[in-house]
Amino acid sequence: MRLWSKKQEKLFFEKSKDFASHEQLFYKTDDGRYVSYWPKGYLGPKSTLQARNSLIGNYTEKWVCDLLNNIIKDKDLQIIQQAQIPSIGITHKSPADIVIATSDKKTLMPEEVKMIFEVKMSLVWNWQYDEKTSKIMEIGDYRTHQGRPSFTRSDSILKAIGKCIDIRVSNIKSSKIPLIVLGNAPLSNGFCKKADYLKTSGIIQGFWSLNPFPLNHGNTRKRSNKNGFIRIDNVDELNTTLNQLFKQDLNFFSGMENPKKLGQLIEIANMEDTYENKGLKFLNLLKGS
């Protein structure tokens, strides 16, 4: 199985035609064309497609599930879509898009969760539907249309950040669970700095784009300065990056203390016999301070 590409987007339209009309999937321009995004420079009347957002959301979540199932061969790990983890604030009102867990069920305990993914993927290219032939043709990458797909959409990014922060602060039991935001477009310069800060502070472990070639011509950013954003270029790279996260015994910690108090905690932790025990002691002291 390959990563996101034009082929996946065309397949989305072909499958969606079975239960959605072309009027629900495409905008109609003033000259009678059916397009997935308003072309740049288009000044005619516009409308909003509500139905397509949920369709592409469901499609991309299912696509990510299939991709992870294809990669993860560990029989003790399950890929769960729309999972609930009530004790860390993930309920039926706002479930986790995708979870890697040790139990095959929709409602999970934090200790059963190995990783949480928020999926912020969408259509990247512009497509045109021919009403006479029912054929779909790609007519340009995201530089040629007025839409803001995936990670180029600020409100989508802010929503993902807000949800991840809510998970982190809801309960100490979320401190060992990596949080990843998945997209299929590059992250802007401004948000790359935020992604790096969120990664180095431990809130979110990365914004990963699963689209190696989002442009028809030219290249896009591979990674941000501190790897808060990464463009995954092939399945092997995705597998390696996932395994690196699995191997790390991560612990999120946060606090606001004066230097004297921190020094006291460090001095107590330093009495432990190994670096690992010193670190765990400091984290426990910090959580209890």
N, C-alpha and C positions, 0 to 999 in steps of 0.2 A: 504494500500500500504506500502511495506517495503522499507528499504534503500538499497543501492547498495550491490550486492553480486555476487557470481558465476552465480547464476540463471539469472541475468540480462545480463551478458556477453554471456552466451550460447544463450539467446534469441536474442541478437544482431546478432550473426552469423546465426541463423535460419531465421531471418527476412531478413537479407542482401542477403541470397542465392537467393531470388526472383529477384534481380536486379543486382547482382554482382557475378562474377565467383569465384571459390575457389582460382584461381591464383591471383585475386585482393585482396583477404582477408587473404591469408596465404603465408608465405615464403616456398620455397622448398629447403630442405637440400640436401647435396650431396649424401645422401643415399636414397633419394626419399620420405622423409616424408614431410607433409605439416604442418607447425607450425605457430602460431601467433607471436612468438618471437624466435630469435635465442637462443638456449639453451646455458647455461654457458659451456665454454669449447669447443664450436663449432669452428672449425678452417677452415672450408670449404669456398667456394665462397659465397658471400653475394650480395643481391640486396636490393632495397628500394621500399616499397609499398607507392605510393603517394595517390592512391584512397581511401585507408582505413582510413586515417586520417580525411578526410572530412566526411566520413560515420559515424565514431564513434563520431565525433564532433556533427553532427546533431542529432544522436541518444541520446547522453547524455543530450543535451540541451532540447530535447523534453521530456526526462524522468524526468528532473528536473521540467519542466513546469507542467507535470502531477502530480508530487509529491506535488508541492506547491498548485496546484488547489485542491488537495485532503485534504490539511491541512487547508488552509485559507478559512473560511466559511463566511467572511464578504462580503456581496453582493456589497458593495461600492468599493471593491478592485478587480483589474484585473491583471492577469499574462500575460505579453506581451513578446514575443520572438522577438529578432532582432529589438529592439526599437531604435528610433532616438530621441536625445534631442539636437538639433543643438546649442542652446545657451550656453551649457556647453561642447561643443566640440565633442559630440557623433553624428556623421553624418552617411550617408549611406555607406561611405567608411570604417568606423569602428564602427558599431552599438553596443549597449549594448546587451550582450547575452540574459539576462532575466531581466525584470523590474517588480516590483510591483507598480501599478499605480492606480489612481482614475478615469482614463479615458480609454476606450477600443479603442485605436488607436495606430498606429505605430509611429507617430511623436508626441512628447509630450513636454509640457512646464515643467521646473524644479519643479514648485509648484505642478504639478500633480504626481510627482514621489515620492514614499515612500521608495524605496530601489532598489539598482542596484546589480546584480550578474554577475560576470565573471565566466564562467564554464571552469575549467581546469581538466576535467576528461578523462580517457582513459581506455584501457584494462589493468587490473592489473595481472591477471593470464595468464599462458601460455596454449594454446589449440592446439590440434592436430586434423586434419581432415583426415578421412579415405576415400580415393578416391573410394574404392570398395563399401563400405556400405553407404557412404555419412553421416556417423555419426561423431559427434564432441565430443572430450573427453578432460577434463582438465588434464594437465600433470605436474602442479607445480605452486606455487605462485611466486611473483616477485623476490624472492631470487634465483630462479632456472634458470632465463633467463637473457639475456644481455640487455633487454630493460629497459628504465627508465620511468615508468608510472606516469602520473599526477604530484603530488607535489614532486616526487623524481627527476623531470626533471628541471634543473636550468634555461634553456632558457625559458621554459614555465612560471616559476614563475616570472622571470625578466620581461617578456612581460606583465604579469598581473599587476605587480607593476608599470611599466611605464605607462600603460593605466590609472590606478587609480590616479596616480600623475597628469597626464595630465588633468583628469576630475577636480581634486581639484584646480588646478591653472588656469583653463580656465576662470572661472567666479565665482564671489562671490555667485551666486545663487546655486552653488553645495554644499555650506557649511553645509546644513541641511540634505543632503541625505547620508544615510549609504551605504558603499561599502563593499561587501562581495565577497571573492574568494572561489569558491566551487571546491573541488577535491575528489578523492576516494583512496588516498594513504597517508602515513605519510609524514610529513615535516622533512627534515634533521636538525641536530643540528644547523648548521650554519644559516639556514634560519629561524629557530625558534626564534633566537635572533633578526633577521630583522623583523619578523612578530610581535614580541612584541613591538619593537620600532615603527613600522608603526601604531600599534593599540594605543599605549600610546600617540603618536604624533597626532592621529586623522585622519591620511591619509586613512587607511584601517581599517575597524571595525572587521576584522577577516578572517583567512584562515580556512575554515571548511571542514573536510573530512566527506563525507557521507557514508563511508564504515566501519562498525563496526569491521569486521574481515577480514582484507586484507591478513592475513597469514593463511596457513593451520594448522600450529602448532605454539604456542607461542602468545605473545601479542605485541602490539605496543603502542607508546606514546598516552596518553589520551589528554593531553593539555600541552602547553608550560608554562613557569613560570608566565607570565602575560596574559595568555589566548589569545595571538595573533593567536595561532593555537589551534583548538579544534577538537577532534574526536567525532562526533555525533553518539551515539550508538543506538538510536531508534527514531521513529517518534514523540513520546511525548517529548523527549528532544529537537528535532528540533523545535517543536511548541513552547515550553517554551522559547527557546533561541531567536526565532523570536519575540515573544511577548515582551520580555525584551527590545529588540531594538526599537520596535514600541512605547513603553511607554516612552522612553527617548527623551527629547527635545534636541537633540544633535546640537552642533554648532562647526564647524571646524574653527579654527583661527590659524594664523601664522604671524610672523613678525620678524623684527630684529631691535631692538631699544636699545639705551643706558639706563642704570639704572635710570638716572635722568628723562628722558622722560617717562619711564614706571611709575616711582613714581608719576609724575604729572597726568598721566592718571588715576592711581589708586585713587589718592586724589579726582579727579573730580567725578569719579564713586561712591566713598564712600559717596557722598552727597545724593544719592538716598535713599528711605525709606525702601526698602526690599532687601533681598539677591538676589532675581531674577532680580529686577530692577538694582541693582548694577552690576550684571554680564552682563546684556544686554547693559547697558551703557558703560561698559569697552570694550565689544566686538565692539560696534559701534565706540567708540573712536579709538580703535586699527585699525579697518578697514579704518578709515579716516586719520590715522596718516601718 
